[in-house]
Amino acid sequence: MKRRIRALSLILLLSVLFATPGVLAQTQAQVDETRRALDSARSERTFVLSELDLAVQEYQTVTAELAELTYKVTQLYDRVESYEAEARVLKELSQDRARQAYMNGGTGVLDFLFEVDSFNDLITSQEVLDRAASRDIAVSDQLQATQREMERLRETLVVDQERVAELRATAEGLVSRLDDLYAAADAEVKEADTEYRIALKALEDERRRQRLAELARLSGAAAGVSINALPGFICPVQGGASFINDWGFPRSGGRRHKGNDMFNSRGTNLLAVANGTVRLANSGLGGISVWLNSDYGANFYYAHLDGWPNGLETGDRVGVGQVVGYLGDSGNARGGSPHLHFQIHPGGGSAVNPYPANAAVCR
């Protein structure tokens, strides 16, 4: 693990050395700043959403009370109408009684007594009068009670109607608040996200520009070969790899690096980059290795492998994307970070820089 970390650290250091520090640092700082702004906006939106939850709960409470009160008001209206109808009947009955008394000339009980023919008639007539008087009193009392209850209900109705209006205003205010809060939070996040994407794209464009500028400075074998001259070419390391343009870096014995070292986990599949035949080899320098002779004349060299697939033998035909080995640290890379040493030999001749081709398909 420590060897792998040291190797990756070396790659990052070399990347910095071969980049334009000022521009990259500026664009990276912009990305970091806009990223922090985006995170802050998202945190604020999370807080606002919690506030929205409370507002929604309050709104639901208000609407529930409003619904219950509206139902109560409806019932009050019905009861008031019922009492009003009953009061009209009782009032008409009282008026009829009054008219009858007036039409009878206001005859009193004593006058009535002198008009009876017998004691029995007297008793009977008095009972009738008592009943009539009691009935008039009951009608009057009932009318008064009905009117009092009706007035009480009307007062309650006024209070409830005022509360209904208040609740409706509160509910409308909550709805407006919900809309404003969500719109503000969402707009802030969208703005921060847009700025972050712009800064990130600027960083990617600057990195791409620097890679192209670096490639443009290369000449001869160091310039590599056009990807158009490698039909069907794919990344030799499945899933991609970490690598830099290390072509020409010094090696032991005065040698120069004639390929790309591509770092990934031990055992990662290594893929055929062309249709062709393979030749397996094992040496102290390249360790377990594979030569792939493509059908269109270019040769590809895979070195420092951890092993070959079971059944693969020299002379076998392979197709693009077929596994031809596994990434390792054999040969003179033993003990270092697992990686693939990869070379391209156009037309079967001398090696050329594989970085332009790898950069085109492995990034």
C-alpha positions as CSV (number, residue, x, y, z in Angstrom):
1,M,0.0,0.0,0.0
2,K,2.8,2.4,0.9
3,R,4.6,1.6,-2.4
4,R,1.3,2.4,-4.3
5,I,0.9,5.7,-2.4
6,R,4.5,6.7,-3.2
7,A,4.0,5.9,-6.9
8,L,0.7,7.8,-7.1
9,S,2.3,10.7,-5.3
10,L,5.1,10.7,-7.9
11,I,2.5,10.7,-10.7
12,L,0.8,13.7,-9.1
13,L,4.1,15.5,-8.6
14,L,5.1,15.0,-12.3
15,S,1.6,16.1,-13.4
16,V,2.1,19.3,-11.6
17,L,5.6,19.8,-13.1
18,F,4.3,19.3,-16.6
19,A,1.2,21.6,-16.1
20,T,0.8,25.4,-16.1
21,P,0.6,25.9,-12.3
22,G,-0.9,29.4,-12.3
23,V,-3.9,28.8,-14.6
24,L,-4.7,25.4,-13.2
25,A,-4.5,26.6,-9.6
26,Q,-6.8,29.5,-10.4
27,T,-9.4,27.4,-12.1
28,Q,-9.1,24.7,-9.4
29,A,-9.6,27.5,-6.8
30,Q,-12.7,28.6,-8.6
31,V,-14.1,25.1,-8.6
32,D,-13.4,24.7,-4.9
33,E,-15.0,28.1,-4.1
34,T,-18.2,27.4,-6.2
35,R,-18.4,23.9,-4.7
36,R,-18.4,25.3,-1.2
37,A,-21.1,27.8,-2.3
38,L,-23.1,25.0,-3.7
39,D,-22.8,22.9,-0.5
40,S,-23.8,26.0,1.5
41,A,-26.8,26.6,-0.7
42,R,-27.8,22.9,-0.4
43,S,-27.5,23.1,3.4
44,E,-29.6,26.2,3.4
45,R,-32.2,24.5,1.3
46,T,-32.2,21.6,3.8
47,F,-32.9,24.0,6.6
48,V,-35.6,25.7,4.6
49,L,-37.2,22.4,3.9
50,S,-37.3,21.7,7.6
51,E,-39.0,25.1,8.1
52,L,-41.4,24.1,5.3
53,D,-42.2,20.9,7.2
54,L,-43.2,23.0,10.2
55,A,-45.3,25.3,8.0
56,V,-47.0,22.4,6.4
57,Q,-47.9,20.9,9.8
58,E,-49.2,24.3,10.9
59,Y,-51.2,24.6,7.7
60,Q,-52.7,21.1,8.2
61,T,-53.7,22.1,11.7
62,V,-55.3,25.3,10.6
63,T,-57.2,23.6,7.7
64,A,-58.4,20.9,10.0
65,E,-59.8,23.4,12.5
66,L,-61.2,25.4,9.6
67,A,-63.0,22.3,8.2
68,E,-64.5,21.5,11.7
69,L,-65.5,25.1,12.3
70,T,-67.1,25.4,8.8
71,Y,-69.2,22.3,9.6
72,K,-70.2,23.7,13.0
73,V,-71.2,27.0,11.3
74,T,-73.3,25.1,8.8
75,Q,-75.1,23.3,11.6
76,L,-75.6,26.6,13.4
77,Y,-77.3,28.1,10.3
78,D,-79.6,25.1,10.2
79,R,-80.5,25.4,13.9
80,V,-81.1,29.1,13.6
81,E,-83.4,28.6,10.6
82,S,-85.2,25.9,12.6
83,Y,-85.6,28.1,15.6
84,E,-86.7,31.0,13.4
85,A,-89.4,28.8,11.9
86,E,-90.5,27.6,15.3
87,A,-90.6,31.2,16.6
88,R,-92.8,32.3,13.7
89,V,-95.3,29.5,14.5
90,L,-95.3,30.3,18.2
91,K,-95.6,34.0,17.5
92,E,-98.6,33.4,15.2
93,L,-100.1,31.2,17.9
94,S,-99.7,33.9,20.5
95,Q,-101.2,36.5,18.2
96,D,-104.2,34.2,17.6
97,R,-104.7,33.9,21.3
98,A,-104.5,37.6,21.7
99,R,-107.1,38.2,18.9
100,Q,-109.4,35.6,20.4
101,A,-109.2,37.3,23.8
102,Y,-109.9,40.6,22.3
103,M,-112.9,39.3,20.3
104,N,-114.3,37.8,23.5
105,G,-114.3,41.3,24.9
106,G,-111.9,40.6,27.6
107,T,-114.4,38.5,29.6
108,G,-113.0,37.7,33.0
109,V,-113.5,34.7,35.2
110,L,-116.2,36.5,37.5
111,D,-118.3,37.5,34.5
112,F,-118.1,33.9,33.3
113,L,-119.2,32.5,36.6
114,F,-122.5,34.4,36.5
115,E,-123.2,32.9,33.1
116,V,-123.0,29.2,34.2
117,D,-126.2,27.3,34.9
118,S,-124.9,24.8,37.5
119,F,-122.0,24.0,39.8
120,N,-120.8,21.3,37.5
121,D,-120.8,23.8,34.7
122,L,-118.8,26.1,36.9
123,I,-116.2,23.5,37.7
124,T,-115.9,22.5,34.1
125,S,-115.6,26.1,32.9
126,Q,-113.0,27.0,35.5
127,E,-111.0,24.0,34.4
128,V,-111.2,25.1,30.8
129,L,-110.1,28.6,31.8
130,D,-107.2,27.2,33.8
131,R,-106.1,25.1,31.0
132,A,-106.3,27.9,28.5
133,A,-104.3,30.2,30.7
134,S,-101.6,27.6,31.3
135,R,-101.4,26.9,27.6
136,D,-101.0,30.6,26.8
137,I,-98.2,30.9,29.4
138,A,-96.5,27.8,28.0
139,V,-96.7,29.2,24.5
140,S,-95.3,32.5,25.6
141,D,-92.5,30.9,27.6
142,Q,-91.6,28.7,24.7
143,L,-91.5,31.6,22.4
144,Q,-89.2,33.6,24.7
145,A,-86.9,30.6,25.2
146,T,-86.8,30.0,21.5
147,Q,-85.9,33.7,20.8
148,R,-83.2,33.7,23.5
149,E,-81.6,30.5,22.1
150,M,-81.8,31.9,18.6
151,E,-80.0,35.1,19.7
152,R,-77.3,33.0,21.5
153,L,-76.7,31.0,18.4
154,R,-76.5,34.1,16.3
155,E,-73.8,35.5,18.6
156,T,-71.9,32.2,18.5
157,L,-72.3,32.2,14.7
158,V,-70.7,35.7,14.4
159,V,-67.8,34.7,16.6
160,D,-67.3,31.5,14.6
161,Q,-67.5,33.3,11.3
162,E,-64.8,35.7,12.4
163,R,-62.6,32.8,13.4
164,V,-63.3,31.2,10.0
165,A,-62.1,34.4,8.2
166,E,-59.1,34.5,10.5
167,L,-58.2,30.9,9.8
168,R,-58.6,31.3,6.0
169,A,-56.3,34.3,6.1
170,T,-53.7,32.3,8.1
171,A,-53.9,29.4,5.7
172,E,-53.5,31.7,2.7
173,G,-50.5,33.3,4.4
174,L,-48.9,29.9,5.0
175,V,-49.4,28.9,1.4
176,S,-47.7,32.1,0.3
177,R,-44.9,31.5,2.7
178,L,-44.4,28.0,1.5
179,D,-44.2,29.2,-2.1
180,D,-41.7,32.0,-1.3
181,L,-39.4,29.8,0.9
182,Y,-39.2,27.0,-1.7
183,A,-38.7,29.4,-4.6
184,A,-35.9,31.2,-2.9
185,A,-34.1,28.1,-1.7
186,D,-34.5,26.4,-5.1
187,A,-33.3,29.4,-7.0
188,E,-30.2,29.8,-4.8
189,V,-29.2,26.1,-5.3
190,K,-29.8,26.3,-9.0
191,E,-27.6,29.5,-9.2
192,A,-24.8,27.9,-7.2
193,D,-25.0,24.7,-9.2
194,T,-24.8,26.7,-12.5
195,E,-21.7,28.6,-11.2
196,Y,-20.1,25.3,-10.1
197,R,-20.7,23.6,-13.4
198,I,-19.2,26.6,-15.2
199,A,-16.1,26.6,-13.1
200,L,-15.7,22.8,-13.4
201,K,-16.0,23.1,-17.2
202,A,-13.4,25.8,-17.2
203,L,-11.1,23.6,-15.3
204,E,-11.7,20.7,-17.7
205,D,-11.2,22.9,-20.7
206,E,-7.9,24.2,-19.3
207,R,-6.7,20.7,-18.6
208,R,-7.6,19.6,-22.1
209,R,-5.9,22.7,-23.6
210,Q,-2.7,21.9,-21.7
211,R,-2.8,18.3,-22.8
212,L,-3.2,19.4,-26.4
213,A,-0.4,22.0,-26.0
214,E,1.8,19.4,-24.6
215,L,1.1,17.0,-27.4
216,A,1.7,19.8,-29.9
217,R,5.2,20.3,-28.5
218,L,6.2,16.7,-29.2
219,S,7.9,15.6,-32.4
220,G,9.2,12.4,-33.9
221,A,8.7,9.3,-31.9
222,A,7.7,11.4,-28.9
223,A,4.7,12.7,-30.8
224,G,3.3,9.2,-30.9
225,V,0.9,8.0,-33.6
226,S,-2.5,9.3,-34.6
227,I,-5.4,7.5,-33.1
228,N,-6.8,7.3,-36.7
229,A,-3.9,5.0,-37.5
230,L,-5.0,2.5,-34.8
231,P,-8.5,1.3,-35.9
232,G,-10.6,0.1,-33.0
233,F,-8.0,1.1,-30.4
234,I,-9.3,0.9,-26.8
235,C,-7.8,1.5,-23.4
236,P,-5.5,-1.5,-22.6
237,V,-6.4,-1.4,-18.9
238,Q,-10.0,-2.3,-18.2
239,G,-11.8,0.6,-16.4
240,G,-9.0,3.0,-17.1
241,A,-5.7,3.8,-15.3
242,S,-3.6,6.6,-13.8
243,F,-0.7,7.6,-16.0
244,I,1.2,10.7,-17.3
245,N,3.3,11.3,-20.4
246,D,6.4,9.6,-19.0
247,W,7.8,8.8,-22.5
248,G,11.6,9.5,-22.5
249,F,12.0,9.5,-18.7
250,P,15.5,8.3,-17.8
251,R,16.0,4.7,-16.8
252,S,19.0,2.7,-15.4
253,G,22.0,2.1,-17.7
254,G,21.3,5.3,-19.6
255,R,18.1,4.0,-21.2
256,R,15.0,6.1,-21.8
257,H,11.5,5.1,-21.1
258,K,9.9,3.8,-24.3
259,G,6.3,3.5,-23.2
260,N,3.6,4.5,-20.6
261,D,3.4,3.1,-17.1
262,M,-0.3,2.7,-16.4
263,F,-1.3,2.2,-12.7
264,N,-4.2,0.3,-11.3
265,S,-5.0,-2.5,-8.8
266,R,-3.1,-5.8,-9.1
267,G,-5.0,-8.3,-11.1
268,T,-6.9,-5.7,-13.2
269,N,-7.8,-7.1,-16.6
270,L,-5.6,-6.1,-19.5
271,L,-7.4,-6.0,-22.9
272,A,-6.4,-6.6,-26.5
273,V,-6.4,-3.2,-28.2
274,A,-6.7,-4.8,-31.7
275,N,-7.6,-8.0,-33.5
276,G,-4.5,-10.2,-34.0
277,T,-2.3,-12.9,-32.6
278,V,-0.4,-13.0,-29.4
279,R,3.1,-14.1,-28.4
280,L,3.8,-14.8,-24.7
281,A,7.1,-14.0,-23.1
282,N,8.8,-13.9,-19.7
283,S,12.1,-12.1,-19.0
284,G,14.0,-10.5,-16.2
285,L,13.3,-7.0,-17.6
286,G,9.7,-7.0,-18.7
287,G,8.7,-10.0,-16.6
288,I,5.5,-11.8,-17.7
289,S,4.6,-10.1,-20.9
290,V,2.5,-10.3,-24.1
291,W,3.2,-9.1,-27.6
292,L,0.1,-8.5,-29.7
293,N,0.6,-8.4,-33.4
294,S,-2.4,-6.7,-35.0
295,D,-3.9,-7.5,-38.3
296,Y,-3.2,-4.0,-39.6
297,G,0.5,-4.2,-38.9
298,A,1.0,-2.4,-35.6
299,N,2.5,-4.3,-32.6
300,F,1.7,-3.7,-28.9
301,Y,3.7,-4.7,-25.9
302,Y,2.3,-5.4,-22.4
303,A,4.9,-5.9,-19.7
304,H,5.1,-6.5,-15.9
305,L,2.0,-8.7,-15.9
306,D,0.8,-10.7,-12.9
307,G,-0.1,-13.6,-15.2
308,W,-2.0,-14.7,-18.3
309,P,-5.5,-16.0,-18.7
310,N,-5.8,-19.8,-18.4
311,G,-5.6,-21.4,-21.8
312,L,-4.0,-18.5,-23.6
313,E,-1.0,-19.6,-25.7
314,T,1.5,-18.1,-28.2
315,G,-0.1,-18.0,-31.6
316,D,-3.7,-17.7,-30.4
317,R,-5.9,-15.2,-32.1
318,V,-7.6,-12.6,-30.0
319,G,-10.2,-9.9,-30.6
320,V,-10.5,-6.3,-29.4
321,G,-11.5,-6.3,-25.7
322,Q,-10.4,-9.8,-25.0
323,V,-8.4,-10.3,-21.8
324,V,-4.8,-11.0,-22.6
325,G,-3.3,-10.7,-19.1
326,Y,-3.5,-9.3,-15.6
327,L,-1.8,-6.1,-14.2
328,G,1.1,-6.8,-11.8
329,D,4.7,-6.0,-11.0
330,S,6.8,-8.8,-12.5
331,G,10.3,-8.4,-14.0
332,N,12.3,-5.4,-12.9
333,A,9.2,-3.8,-11.5
334,R,9.1,-6.4,-8.7
335,G,8.3,-4.8,-5.4
336,G,6.9,-1.6,-6.9
337,S,3.4,-0.4,-7.4
338,P,1.5,-2.7,-9.8
339,H,1.3,-1.2,-13.3
340,L,1.3,-2.0,-17.0
341,H,4.2,-1.0,-19.1
342,F,2.6,-0.4,-22.5
343,Q,4.3,0.2,-25.9
344,I,3.1,0.8,-29.4
345,H,5.2,-0.2,-32.5
346,P,3.5,1.1,-35.7
347,G,4.2,-1.1,-38.7
348,G,6.2,-3.4,-36.5
349,G,9.0,-0.9,-36.2
350,S,10.4,1.1,-33.3
351,A,8.3,2.1,-30.4
352,V,6.6,5.5,-30.4
353,N,5.0,7.4,-27.6
354,P,1.7,5.7,-26.7
355,Y,0.5,8.7,-24.5
356,P,-1.5,10.5,-27.2
357,A,-3.4,7.3,-28.0
358,N,-3.9,6.3,-24.4
359,A,-5.0,9.9,-23.5
360,A,-7.6,9.7,-26.2
361,V,-9.3,6.5,-24.9
362,C,-8.4,6.1,-21.2
363,R,-9.4,9.5,-19.8
